[in-house]
Amino acid sequence: MKICCKDLLSLPSFKQIELVGGKNGLYRSVRWPYVTLTNSIAQWVRGGEFMFVSGIGYGKDEKVLCRLLEESNQKNLSGVVFLIGADYIRKISSNVIALADQLELPLFKMPFHIPLVEPTEEISSLIVKNGIEDHALSEILSDILSGHCEKEAALISKASFYKYDLSGVHKIAVLMLETESLGIGAMLFYQKIVDNTFKIHGYNILSMIDYPTICCLLPCNSPEEEQAVEQIVLEARKKLLEKNEITRMAAAVGRPYPHIHEMAKSFREAEKALKVKWDGDSDATIGRFDELGIFKVLFEIHDFCEMEQYCAEMLGQLEQFDMQNHTCFLKTLEIYLEEDCNAVHAASRLFVHRNSLNYRIKKIQTILHCDLSQHQDRLRLRDAFLLRTFLRIAK
């Protein structure tokens, strides 16, 4: 399991280190201890550092300390410790503490006389110890997702040693993030948010980073539990989107299965559902493989040549006409068919007058040599647009 700031509170040296602000950020993942002697840290950190600030060179200006906290948050540091002493930082002002609370960045104070080697050594030892466990758990989940779990009983036993229950029904959830920075520190930070959201609800789940996604193994031993864990996924998604650096996000799940060796299939299903969700509206809902309709069948076809040929036969002339004449007849036809050939609704979506739409439809029928009043012509064109959408997603 990954180390977060909350885990550090149980270390012996932290009996003399006091949390003064940012307690809502105690879930932040700790990658390594770091001691700074500079006023700016941007070029020296990578994300996830637990930073000790000696105060040398900072003076007593709280604006300098506030800027340091803001920079620490931007770089996704896990926490900040100010060394308090008469010669450098004498105290932490209420404004600095308020900023830490606002940023949800854990802020600690530590007496200057305590040797830095004590907390940094303890943190490093804890990280190394848990790193071994993390590596083992990542290997377990990686084997599960890749289908390399021939000895299922041994895998379940190995996971139980780390207090993870792999028995029963499970399925895979995948969350994809789009952000300005996806460094390892940031991804570990986001993964920790997901893990802790589940822990709040009493679930200890296996998760791993599969850049740029976070994959989770979710228990689904009843319809009620399946619904509950999906709601927790949405809760984690909401928390992640509260981070300003994340600009877009989508979540999807595969189907549940009773055996661990079937999780590779659930993972592939979740990836397919995620592709469809990402291409469409990545809103506050979960993409489900069960709801992909005909796309579930199309995803099993690996040779796209016939699909591409069909799209070219049905829509190629219209697409070429648009390119040569700078028109938008292809989009007009797609919306017209989506609105079941209702001219009033289609014209409204296209922001054109109904007469303009009628002119376009007549022109489209001439170009494609079709009659949109005929059911078979409409069906063939709808199929072509569906395949066109699928090909864009699948590729």
Salt bridges, closest charged atoms under 4 A:
GLU18 OE1 - LYS109 NZ 3.75
GLU49 OE2 - ARG31 NH2 2.86
GLU104 OE1 - LYS243 NZ 3.77
GLU139 OE2 - HIS135 NE2 3.14
GLU152 OE1 - HIS261 ND1 2.86
GLU226 OE2 - LYS171 NZ 2.91
GLU230 OE2 - LYS171 NZ 2.43
GLU230 OE1 - ARG288 NH2 2.44
GLU235 OE1 - HIS201 NE2 2.77
GLU235 OE2 - LYS239 NZ 3.80
GLU269 OE2 - ARG255 NH2 2.83
ASP279 OD2 - ARG392 NH2 2.80
ASP283 OD1 - LYS277 NZ 2.59
GLU291 OE2 - ARG288 NH1 3.76
GLU300 OE2 - LYS272 NZ 3.03
GLU308 OE2 - LYS395 NZ 2.22
GLU319 OE2 - ARG388 NH2 3.96
GLU334 OE1 - LYS331 NZ 3.79
GLU338 OE1 - ARG349 NH1 2.97
GLU339 OE1 - HIS345 ND1 3.81
GLU339 OE2 - ARG349 NH1 3.02
ASP340 OD1 - ARG382 NH2 3.01
ASP377 OD1 - ARG380 NH2 2.55
